[in-house]
Amino acid sequence: MEDILIECSPGISGDMLLGALYDLGVPKKVIEQPLIDLGLRDLYNLEFRESKSCSIRGIKAQVENVGGSPKKRNWRNIKELILNKHLEDNLKQIIYEVFESLANAEGKVHGIKSEDVHFHEIGAIDSLVDIIGVCAAFNYLNPKRVYCNEPMLGKGFVQTEHGKLSVPPPAVIELIRQKNIKVLSSFDSIEGELSTPTGIALLSNLVDYLKPPLRYSINSYGVGIGNFKFPFPNLVRVYKISAFEDSSSDQQINPKCEEISIQEAWIDDQTPEDISNFVETLRIEGAYDVSYQAINMKKNRIGFSVQAILPIEKKEYFRRLWFDYSNTIGVRERTQSRWILPRRRGVCSTTFGKIKVKQTLKPDGSITMKPENDEVLRLKLEHKISIDEIRKIIKESSQKFKAFENWQ
């Protein structure tokens, strides 16, 4: 089983990725079969054409709407379309996840429930073909792991059915935030939309590592050409590779040392409720951790000792929070070092469905995984069984892990 490496050069879109996968050797029949199964065959015409960008050859995927006026679909329509048809379970799941991530992002930026999101560009037939076709191609290739470099977003404006929007569009920003995707920028950021919502949604759901492996060999590759003309090749490459020794985690096994800031104060003139609210504010604003306890202070008053562990680069910001949101008139601060093991968050399929988990990479190269505590408590309430039983079932039924983020 081979690995896949997606090279965003410099961005990514659904049609470019589809063209690259076809050029890699995925048959057109594989790409179109789920579209036929979903009853969409008479609504589009899909062609793959040889094309060039700055003299570099590749394949351009072109989708033509042949069903009259483009139909606008909401998430509810698309969800029913996917779930009510006979698709292979793995394929149905990944198609569903891509569209769901888009619906959640659109719902967030428009301030509505994801169920009520009315897709425009995303619900058009060309986007349906791009998303479903790419998912079908990956399901056919069945890679062991999928790698991708960090994409660029571009700048300027793009014309949409919502009117003219700044680049990156709001949905792209929200997808990047939700999935904790790292992106690249430069001092002379490129004018134009380099990464589309469709492209970022596919990337965030299909890719295991947002970083190329350190050592690999290239077995074959395909090139997808984009529609926009830039002063550089506008393309996406998809490689079949053999990555060696799981090099995505090579050189990360040793614990790493980093500087952190410790800030603390003793407060004896605020209520427990006020202290609780202040501690929650510190956590929301990005403190690594916060602890507090009751202590005896001067004049025999009961007060609170509050200590926060913070990112070193945000220590000045947190100093202001102490004075803005607590009654303290002084804060003690020191810089310390800490050693941490690489870890990352993601989801894992279990008999309970998909749950959020955290992986830790041990010095001997082994990986441990445990469910997030909030998930365990949620499952306890839903299934009315003990926490120990919940953890046992999760451990015994855990299947493929999919990361939200790179090793941190």
Secondary structure by P-SEA (a helix, b strand, c coil): cbbbbbbccccccaaaaaaaaaaaccccccccaaaaaacccccbbbbbbbbccccbbbbbbbbbbccccbbbbcaaaaaaaaaaccccaaaaaaaaaaaaaaaaaaaaaaccccccccccccccaaaaaaaaaaaaaaaaacccbbbbcbbbbbbbbbbccccccccccaaaaaaaaaacccccccccccccccccaaaaaaaaccccccccccbbbbccbbbbbbccccccccbbbbbbccccccccccccccbbbbbbbbbccccccccaaaaaaaaaaaaaacccbbbbbbbbcccbbbbbbbbbbbcccaaaaaaaaaaacccccbbbbbbbbbbbccccccccccccccccbbbbbccccbbbbbccaaaaaaaaaaccccaaaaaaaaaacccbbbbccccc
